[in-house]
Amino acid sequence: MQKLLAGEPARAITRTGAETLQKVAQQMTRLNVAGLPRNYELVHEALFGHMPDLGRDLLSLGNQPSQSALDELGLRYRLVGHCGLAAETAQADTARILRMLSEQLALGLGHKQTFVRALDTIGRSMRDENSGLADLSGELDFLNASVADLMTSEAEMALRLKEGLARLDTTDRAAAAARTMVLRDRLTGLPNRIAFARKLDELFEAETEPNGTALLFVDIDQFSQINQHYGQVAGNRLLKRLAAIFRKSIKKNDFVARIGGDEFAFLFDDVSAAAAMAIAERLRASVENGVTFATSDGPGNSAMTISIGFTMVGDAGTPQLAQSQAELALHTARKARRPIVAYTAELARHAA
């Protein structure tokens, strides 16, 4: 278990969903962690994700860690459930601040209504010929006190409004940051699988058909062996370097995301199938020429290689089908040891 929490690659051991669920549940029981969905996500990532630091940090909390400590840890590692919780908290804070401001405005309105009534009373007294000087003097004293109360109330309300608006601004920025964190990969800074799924959905929800858009799935060859042989830290450095290369490889209207441990997805706009093949070849060459790592087996460096599968999004009727087509092309590339494979109907027939 200690080895798993230290970040054992997810592909190193074949597990069924039931086995994974059982291991997560056992670890949650061992640590006395409450059975909340966000806690399940946290322990699952610590056991089977690519975050060795998360596993160590979770163990450092000891047995029966507080929920606030778990939430802080989940937020630090940008886990979806905890970032969603932060967004919900910010939303609740906004509602609470708005209620406070509403109550303050209502109180200020009450003071103004009291002042208006005092003015009306004095006006009637001044028009009443039977009112004496003493009566008028008393009402003027009351008016003076009302003015003082009103000025105090106005000053306090202005201060409360200023503080409330500042808190609203802080809360709004916190909510925006939480939303961004949900869609951002913590290690590379690239958009994550959720952001990719949303982007792909948007293509199919647009009024025009997503013709001329290529979807590329990229997988690092033998990455689990690299991790095991050179260590998780070295693997993470390679991923960051790869993300930097990918980020420079896209134009304004293109998109790249890290959708798995060593898997990336691209969406290239306004391209043909031939252009998509050329882009894939340039990506492959840029990785082989730009990402190298020292080996311990002999002199010199070893180049990283990638496999690419792609499809034209316009050939698929749904986002799910587009992903399935690109995944099939990528699977074929890995199986046939070909660097790039394009999805075709013939490829689908052979796979059936």
Buried (B, 14 or more C-beta within 10 A) or exposed (E): EEEBBBBBBBBEEEEEEEEBEEBBBEBBEEBEBEEBEBBBBBBBBBBBBBBBBBBBBBBEBEEEBEEEBBBEBBBBBBBBBBBBBBBEBBEEBBEEBEEBBEEBEEBBEEBBEBBEEBBEBBEEBEEEEEBEEEEBEEBBEEBEEBEEBBEEBEEBBEEBBEBBEEBBEEBEEBBEBBBEBBBBBBBBEBBBBBBBBBBBEEBBEEEEEBEBBBBBBBBBBEBBEBBBEBEBEBBBBBBEBBBBBBEEBBEEEBBBBBBBBBBBBBBBBEBEBEEBBEBBEEBBEBBBEBBBBEEEEEEEEBEBEBBBBBBBBBBBEEBEBBBBBBBBBBBBBBEEEEBBBBBBEEBEEEEE
